[in-house]
Amino acid sequence: MHITPYGAAGQVTGSCHLLEFNGFKVLLDCGLIQGSNKDEARNFEPFGFDVAAIDAVVLSHAHIDHCGRLPVLVQRGFRGPIWTHSASADLLPVMLNDSAALAEQDAERANRHRPHDAPEIQPLFTREDVADTLALVRGLPYGKAQSLCEGLQLHLHDAGHILGSAVVELLGQTEQGSRRLVFSGDLGMPGAPILRDPHALAQADLVLLESTYGDRAHRERNATVAELGEIFLSAWDGGGNVLIPAFAVGRTQEILYWFARHWDDWKLSRWRIFLDSPMAQRVTDVYSRHIGLFDAQAQKVWNGHPKPFHLPNLNLVSDVAQSQAINQIHGGAIIIAGSGMCTGGRIVHHLRQNLARRNAHVLIVGYQANGTLGRRLVDRAGKVRIFGEDIAVNADIHTVGGLSAHADQPQLLAWYGSFENRPPVLLVHGEDAPREALQAELVKRYGCTVSLAQPGQRVAV
């Protein structure tokens, strides 16, 4: 049994790892590479392995940096099953069709400006590719054993990251005995709202562990929630708008959850709240169909008043004209929109209208990859370029790290600490500085062998 990382090895996005077992080949995730234009251009490159030789895919969850190249895989010849949790299977149509629509729009825009004699630019994948991909998806509940081939068994366990996110456990029977690979996927934060805590396992022969925040501890969540309340109260007094770039899956639902929990405390009834993301609205509908996966507190909130997805002053914005009309509002609006890293989508238009206003506020509530507009705002750029125009950044930029859906260093260490046999670790899904910091702490605390995954590096399980 061997594992070879082909993505998210030295960076956060583009999760993609090849497991080989007795000639059977399983791909763990097939995610989109995100970040700078140079980074995203790599999505068009060959995978680095023979696509037609892949027998199956196991998808940890439906974030686009884990699932976003599945249609490319199918487009290039993959025809096997795609195993994932049932809730992830319900999220995939939303995620992939939205990504396809953006790819088609980008290609159409680029073709309008290409030289007359240049070849036509094709999208990374189309909605037809998505339809072909979804036909291959097979949903599983947590904990159920699924045979992938003779001698290789799959179990999915709750990762507590987003709805349907899974820790992947693969148990192979070899001539030398059983071998167990555990892939963390993305681990959530224990005690985070809505979802249950990540499931801890006791045994493994190799752990493929994410390291997004391997070099830091998040701010305590209650303090972060209190800070949010202060921002909304201050922003109201200042008379400006509050912009929240938010990922459609997970972060948007959590923000609405906190709005419901603190409806009176934060005096939210006086605001006009806009969810300017048709994609997030569709995702929210999926969440509503899987309330059985919520923790006890979240189920109580969902049955209370006001309901997070049905706040009295929540405006669900669908068409472009409605979104454009928000730009005429100069104060008293909370605008939640994608994309979460400000790389596209409607939030970019709202930033263009609001960043120069000194009474405006921008809440950065999620990870911002290098090269993105969101990262430039986090890094306190004095001006940013949007649609070819230099925009002064006069708005208050608030980086609210305590809402992360990723476990931090202490939580990653504690999750690994549940393994009784202290298995070796291969660190993925992190930039080098966080990976190196987590490596040092794992070795110091547990005395285990820890390696930093390298693209194309074949490792025995």
PALUMTI-829274 format. One record per residue (C-alpha): z, y, x; residue number from 1. Coordinates in steps of 0.05 Angstrom, whole numbers, plus 32768, in hexadecimal, padded with zeros to 4 digits. Layout:
! PALUMTI-829274
PT    w    v    u   n
PT    Z    Y    X NUM
...
//
This chain:
! PALUMTI-829274
PT    w    v    u   n
PT 8000 8000 8000   1
PT 7FEB 8044 801D   2
PT 7FEA 808C 8006   3
PT 7FBA 80C2 801E   4
PT 7FC4 810B 800A   5
PT 7F83 8131 7FFD   6
PT 7FA1 816F 7FDE   7
PT 7FE1 8197 7FDA   8
PT 7FF0 8183 8022   9
PT 8004 81C4 8043  10
PT 7FF9 81ED 8004  11
PT 8014 81EE 7FBD  12
PT 7FD6 81E3 7F93  13
PT 7FA0 81AD 7F8F  14
PT 7FCE 8171 7F88  15
PT 7FA6 8132 7F98  16
PT 7FBE 80F1 7FBA  17
PT 7F9B 80AE 7FC1  18
PT 7FC3 806E 7FBB  19
PT 7FA4 802D 7FD4  20
PT 7FC0 7FE9 7FBF  21
PT 7F9C 7FA8 7FCE  22
PT 7F58 7FCA 7FC9  23
PT 7F6C 7FEE 7F88  24
PT 7F69 803A 7F8D  25
PT 7F93 8069 7F63  26
PT 7F8F 80B4 7F67  27
PT 7FD1 80D9 7F5A  28
PT 7FBD 811C 7F3B  29
PT 7F7C 8140 7F44  30
PT 7F8E 818A 7F42  31
PT 7F69 81CB 7F49  32
PT 7F71 81F2 7F8B  33
PT 7F89 8238 7F7A  34
PT 7F93 8278 7FA2  35
PT 7F60 82A2 7FC7  36
PT 7F15 829F 7FBA  37
PT 7F0F 8276 7FFA  38
PT 7F43 8245 7FE1  39
PT 7F23 823E 7F9D  40
PT 7EDE 8233 7FBC  41
PT 7EF9 81F1 7FD7  42
PT 7EF9 81D5 7F90  43
PT 7EAE 81CE 7F96  44
PT 7EB2 81A5 7FD7  45
PT 7EB1 8158 7FDA  46
PT 7EF4 8136 7FCD  47
PT 7EF7 8113 8010  48
PT 7EF7 80CD 7FF1  49
PT 7EC5 80A3 7FCA  50
PT 7ECE 80B9 7F82  51
PT 7EAA 807B 7F66  52
PT 7EDD 804F 7F8A  53
PT 7F19 806C 7F65  54
PT 7F32 803A 7F32  55
PT 7F65 8064 7F0C  56
PT 7F88 80A8 7F0C  57
PT 7FD2 80B4 7EFF  58
PT 7FE0 80FC 7EEA  59
PT 8027 8117 7EF4  60
PT 801E 8151 7EC4  61
PT 7FED 8182 7EA5  62
PT 7FF4 81BF 7ED1  63
PT 7FAE 81D2 7EE8  64
PT 7FC0 81CB 7F32  65
PT 7FCD 8181 7F23  66
PT 7F97 8172 7EEF  67
PT 7F62 81A7 7EF7  68
PT 7F2E 817F 7F1F  69
PT 7F30 8142 7EF3  70
PT 7EEE 8158 7ED1  71
PT 7ECF 8160 7F16  72
PT 7EE5 811A 7F27  73
PT 7EC4 8100 7EE8  74
PT 7E87 812B 7EF3  75
PT 7E7F 8109 7F37  76
PT 7E84 80C2 7F1E  77
PT 7ECC 80AE 7F0D  78
PT 7ED0 8082 7ECF  79
PT 7F16 8061 7ED2  80
PT 7F53 806F 7EA7  81
PT 7F7E 80AD 7EB0  82
PT 7FC7 809A 7EA4  83
PT 7FF9 80D1 7E92  84
PT 8032 80E0 7E62  85
PT 801E 80E7 7E19  86
PT 8033 8130 7E17  87
PT 8009 813E 7E55  88
PT 7FCF 811B 7E32  89
PT 7FD8 814D 7DF8  90
PT 7FD9 8188 7E28  91
PT 7F9B 8174 7E4F  92
PT 7F67 818A 7E1C  93
PT 7F86 81CF 7E1B  94
PT 7F8B 81D6 7E66  95
PT 7F48 81B9 7E79  96
PT 7F1E 81D9 7E43  97
PT 7F3B 821D 7E55  98
PT 7F2C 8211 7E9E  99
PT 7EE5 81FC 7E8D 100
PT 7ED9 823A 7E63 101
PT 7EF0 8266 7E9D 102
PT 7EC3 8240 7ECE 103
PT 7E88 8248 7EA0 104
PT 7E96 8293 7E98 105
PT 7E9D 829C 7EE3 106
PT 7E5A 8279 7EEF 107
PT 7E38 82A2 7EB8 108
PT 7E53 82E3 7ED6 109
PT 7E3E 82CF 7F1C 110
PT 7DF8 82BD 7F05 111
PT 7DEF 8302 7EE6 112
PT 7DF6 8320 7F2B 113
PT 7DD4 82EC 7F57 114
PT 7D94 82FC 7F7B 115
PT 7D55 82EA 7F54 116
PT 7D40 82B4 7F86 117
PT 7D86 8295 7F8E 118
PT 7D96 8252 7F6D 119
PT 7DBC 8254 7F2B 120
PT 7E08 8250 7F35 121
PT 7E28 8215 7F11 122
PT 7E70 8214 7EF6 123
PT 7EA1 81E5 7F18 124
PT 7EA1 81BD 7ED8 125
PT 7E8F 81C6 7E8E 126
PT 7EAE 81B7 7E4B 127
PT 7E81 817A 7E48 128
PT 7EA1 8161 7E88 129
PT 7EE5 816C 7E67 130
PT 7ED1 8143 7E2A 131
PT 7EBC 810A 7E58 132
PT 7EFF 8110 7E7D 133
PT 7F2A 8110 7E3F 134
PT 7F0A 80CF 7E27 135
PT 7F29 80AD 7E64 136
PT 7F71 80C6 7E58 137
PT 7FA7 8093 7E46 138
PT 7FEC 80AB 7E30 139
PT 802D 8089 7E41 140
PT 8076 8096 7E2F 141
PT 80AC 809D 7E64 142
PT 80C8 805C 7E7E 143
PT 8092 802C 7E65 144
PT 8075 7FFD 7E99 145
PT 8029 8000 7E9E 146
PT 8001 7FD0 7EC8 147
PT 7FCA 7FF3 7EF0 148
PT 7FAF 7FB4 7F10 149
PT 7FCB 7F70 7F24 150
PT 800B 7F7C 7F49 151
PT 800E 7FC8 7F3F 152
PT 803A 7FE6 7F09 153
PT 8043 802F 7EF3 154
PT 8081 8050 7ED6 155
PT 8086 8099 7EC1 156
PT 80C9 80BD 7EC1 157
PT 80DB 8102 7EA6 158
PT 80D2 8137 7EDD 159
PT 80EE 8171 7EB3 160
PT 80B8 81A1 7ECC 161
PT 808B 81AD 7E8F 162
PT 8080 8185 7E4F 163
PT 8069 813F 7E62 164
PT 8074 8148 7EAD 165
PT 8083 8107 7ED0 166
PT 80A0 80EA 7F0F 167
PT 806F 80B2 7F20 168
PT 808A 806F 7F37 169
PT 8059 803A 7F50 170
PT 8072 7FF4 7F5F 171
PT 8044 7FC5 7F85 172
PT 804E 7F7B 7F93 173
PT 8034 7F6A 7FD8 174
PT 8036 7F2C 8005 175
PT 806F 7F4E 802B 176
PT 8096 7F5D 7FEA 177
PT 8099 7F96 7FB9 178
PT 8088 7FDD 7FCF 179
PT 809C 801A 7FA6 180
PT 807C 805F 7FAB 181
PT 809D 8099 7F86 182
PT 8075 80D9 7F7C 183
PT 80A1 8112 7F63 184
PT 8067 8139 7F45 185
PT 8087 817D 7F38 186
PT 80D2 8179 7F2C 187
PT 80F4 81A8 7EFB 188
PT 8137 81CB 7F03 189
PT 8174 81A6 7EE8 190
PT 8193 81CE 7EB0 191
PT 8152 81F3 7EA1 192
PT 8146 8200 7E57 193
PT 811A 81D8 7E27 194
PT 810F 8199 7E50 195
PT 813D 8162 7E68 196
PT 8152 815E 7EB1 197
PT 8127 8139 7EE4 198
PT 8132 80EE 7EE5 199
PT 8153 80D4 7F25 200
PT 813D 8092 7F44 201
PT 8164 8065 7F73 202
PT 8130 803F 7F9B 203
PT 80EE 804E 7FBE 204
PT 80C9 803A 7FFD 205
PT 80A8 807F 8002 206
PT 80B4 80BF 7FDD 207
PT 807B 80F1 7FD4 208
PT 80A4 812F 7FC8 209
PT 8090 8175 7FB2 210
PT 80AA 81AF 7FDC 211
PT 8093 81EF 7FB9 212
PT 80D7 8210 7FC1 213
PT 80F0 81E5 7FFA 214
PT 810A 8221 8020 215
PT 8135 8245 7FEC 216
PT 8167 8241 7FB4 217
PT 8154 8262 7F72 218
PT 817F 8296 7F55 219
PT 81B1 827B 7F23 220
PT 818E 8276 7EE0 221
PT 81C2 829A 7EB6 222
PT 81BE 82D6 7EE6 223
PT 8173 82D6 7EDF 224
PT 8177 82D6 7E94 225
PT 81A9 830F 7E96 226
PT 8178 8335 7EC3 227
PT 8141 832B 7E90 228
PT 816C 834A 7E5B 229
PT 817A 8386 7E88 230
PT 8130 8390 7E95 231
PT 811E 8390 7E4B 232
PT 8156 83C1 7E3B 233
PT 8142 83EF 7E75 234
PT 80F8 83EA 7E65 235
PT 8105 83FF 7E1D 236
PT 812B 843C 7E34 237
PT 80F2 844E 7E64 238
PT 80BF 8449 7E2D 239
PT 808E 841B 7E50 240
PT 806F 83D7 7E46 241
PT 8086 8395 7E65 242
PT 8050 8366 7E7F 243
PT 805F 831D 7E8C 244
PT 8029 82F5 7EB0 245
PT 803C 82AE 7E99 246
PT 8020 8269 7EA1 247
PT 800A 824E 7E5E 248
PT 8030 820D 7E68 249
PT 807B 8210 7E71 250
PT 8089 8258 7E84 251
PT 806F 8278 7E44 252
PT 8098 8247 7E1A 253
PT 80D7 8255 7E42 254
PT 80CF 82A0 7E3B 255
PT 80C9 8299 7DF0 256
PT 8106 826B 7DF1 257
PT 8130 82A0 7E13 258
PT 8116 82D5 7DE3 259
PT 8131 82AB 7DA9 260
PT 8173 829D 7DCC 261
PT 817F 82E7 7DDC 262
PT 815B 8307 7DA1 263
PT 8196 8334 7D8F 264
PT 81B3 833E 7DD6 265
PT 8172 835A 7DF1 266
PT 8162 8381 7DB1 267
PT 811E 8360 7DAF 268
PT 8111 8370 7D66 269
PT 80FC 83B8 7D79 270
PT 80C5 83A0 7DA7 271
PT 807E 838B 7D97 272
PT 8075 8347 7DB9 273
PT 802F 832E 7DC7 274
PT 801D 82E8 7DDD 275
PT 7FD7 82F9 7DF6 276
PT 7FC2 82B3 7E09 277
PT 7F9E 8285 7DD9 278
PT 7FA9 824E 7E0C 279
PT 7FF4 8258 7E0C 280
PT 7FF3 8257 7DC1 281
PT 7FD1 8213 7DC1 282
PT 8002 81FA 7DF5 283
PT 803C 8212 7DCA 284
PT 8020 81EA 7D90 285
PT 8022 81AC 7DBD 286
PT 806A 81BA 7DD0 287
PT 807B 81BE 7D86 288
PT 8060 8178 7D7C 289
PT 808D 815B 7DB3 290
PT 80D1 8177 7DA2 291
PT 80EE 8132 7DAD 292
PT 80E5 813E 7DF8 293
PT 8110 817C 7DF6 294
PT 8159 817D 7E0C 295
PT 8190 8183 7DD7 296
PT 8199 81CF 7DDE 297
PT 814F 81DD 7DD7 298
PT 8149 81B2 7D99 299
PT 8182 81DB 7D7B 300
PT 815F 821D 7D8C 301
PT 811E 8203 7D6F 302
PT 8141 81F4 7D2E 303
PT 8165 8237 7D2D 304
PT 8150 827F 7D1F 305
PT 8128 82A1 7D38 306
PT 80FC 8268 7D4E 307
PT 80E0 8272 7D95 308
PT 8098 8269 7D80 309
PT 809F 8290 7D40 310
PT 80C4 82D0 7D53 311
PT 80C0 8304 7D1B 312
PT 809A 8336 7D46 313
PT 8071 8306 7D70 314
PT 8027 8316 7D6C 315
PT 7FF9 82DC 7D7D 316
PT 7FBB 82FD 7D9B 317
PT 7F7C 82D3 7D95 318
PT 7F3B 82FA 7D9B 319
PT 7F27 832B 7DD2 320
PT 7F26 8368 7DA4 321
PT 7F70 835D 7D93 322
PT 7F80 8357 7DDD 323
PT 7F5A 8397 7DED 324
PT 7F80 83BC 7DB6 325
PT 7FC2 83AF 7DDB 326
PT 7FA9 83DC 7E12 327
PT 7FB2 8417 7DE3 328
PT 7FFE 840A 7DE1 329
PT 8021 8431 7E18 330
PT 8069 841D 7E08 331
PT 8095 83ED 7DE2 332
PT 806A 83AF 7DED 333
PT 807B 836D 7E10 334
PT 803A 834C 7E24 335
PT 803A 8303 7E39 336
PT 7FF6 82EC 7E53 337
PT 7FD4 82C0 7E86 338
PT 7FC2 82B0 7EB9 339
PT 8006 82A4 7ED9 340
PT 7FEF 82B9 7F1F 341
PT 7FC5 82F3 7F04 342
PT 7F86 82D4 7F1F 343
PT 7F61 82DD 7EDD 344
PT 7F6B 82DF 7E92 345
PT 7F84 8316 7E66 346
PT 7FC0 8329 7E90 347
PT 7F91 8348 7EC3 348
PT 7F77 8379 7E8F 349
PT 7FBE 838C 7E7B 350
PT 7FD1 8396 7EC4 351
PT 7F95 83C3 7ECD 352
PT 7FAE 83EF 7E94 353
PT 7FF8 83EF 7EA5 354
PT 8004 83E9 7EF0 355
PT 7FFB 8433 7EFE 356
PT 802E 8446 7EC9 357
PT 8073 8455 7EE6 358
PT 8097 843F 7EA7 359
PT 8075 83FB 7EA5 360
PT 8095 83BA 7EBB 361
PT 8076 8379 7ED5 362
PT 80A0 833A 7ED3 363
PT 8088 8306 7F05 364
PT 80A7 82C6 7EEB 365
PT 8081 828F 7F10 366
PT 8066 8279 7F53 367
PT 802F 82A5 7F71 368
PT 8001 8284 7FA3 369
PT 7FE8 82A7 7FE1 370
PT 7FAA 82D1 7FD4 371
PT 7FB8 82DD 7F8A 372
PT 7FC1 8320 7F68 373
PT 8006 8309 7F52 374
PT 801B 82FD 7F9B 375
PT 8003 8343 7FAE 376
PT 802F 8360 7F77 377
PT 806A 8336 7F8F 378
PT 805D 834F 7FD6 379
PT 8062 8397 7FBC 380
PT 801A 83AD 7FC9 381
PT 8013 83F8 7FBE 382
PT 7FD0 83ED 7F9D 383
PT 7FA7 83B2 7F86 384
PT 7F5D 83A9 7F77 385
PT 7F4C 8394 7F30 386
PT 7F04 838F 7F17 387
PT 7EEC 83B6 7F53 388
PT 7F1D 83EF 7F47 389
PT 7F59 8402 7F72 390
PT 7F97 8406 7F46 391
PT 7FD8 8426 7F5E 392
PT 8015 83FB 7F53 393
PT 8048 842B 7F36 394
PT 8066 83FA 7F04 395
PT 80A8 83D7 7F13 396
PT 809A 8390 7F2C 397
PT 80D2 835F 7F1E 398
PT 80CF 831B 7F40 399
PT 80FA 82EE 7F15 400
PT 8100 82AE 7F3E 401
PT 8138 828E 7F16 402
PT 8107 8279 7EDF 403
PT 80E2 824A 7F0D 404
PT 80CD 8207 7EF0 405
PT 80D2 81E9 7F36 406
PT 8111 81CC 7F55 407
PT 812B 81F5 7F90 408
PT 8142 81DA 7FD3 409
PT 8189 81C5 7FBD 410
PT 816C 81A3 7F7F 411
PT 8136 817F 7FA7 412
PT 816B 8167 7FD8 413
PT 8197 814F 7F9F 414
PT 815E 812B 7F7C 415
PT 814C 8106 7FBD 416
PT 8196 80F6 7FC7 417
PT 8193 80C6 7F8C 418
PT 8169 8095 7FB5 419
PT 819B 8063 7FCF 420
PT 8170 8048 8008 421
PT 815D 808D 8025 422
PT 8111 807E 8025 423
PT 80E1 80A5 8051 424
PT 80C4 80E5 8033 425
PT 807F 8103 8035 426
PT 8082 814D 8021 427
PT 8048 8168 7FF7 428
PT 803B 81A2 7FC8 429
PT 8058 81D9 7FF4 430
PT 8044 820B 8029 431
PT 8059 81FA 8070 432
PT 8097 8227 8074 433
PT 80B9 820A 8036 434
PT 80A5 81C3 804B 435
PT 80C2 81CB 8090 436
PT 8103 81E8 8075 437
PT 810A 81AE 8043 438
PT 80F9 817C 8079 439
PT 8131 8196 80A5 440
PT 8164 8194 806D 441
PT 8151 814D 8057 442
PT 8157 8133 809E 443
PT 8199 8158 80A8 444
PT 81B9 8141 8067 445
PT 819E 80FA 805F 446
PT 8183 80E6 80A3 447
PT 8142 80CF 8083 448
PT 80FC 80D1 80A1 449
PT 80D5 810D 8086 450
PT 808C 811D 8094 451
PT 8060 8157 807F 452
PT 8023 813C 805B 453
PT 7FE0 814C 807C 454
PT 7F9D 8149 8058 455
PT 7F7C 8105 8064 456
PT 7FBB 80E7 8085 457
PT 7FC2 809E 8070 458
PT 800B 8089 806A 459
PT 8026 8043 805E 460
PT 8056 8039 8024 461
//
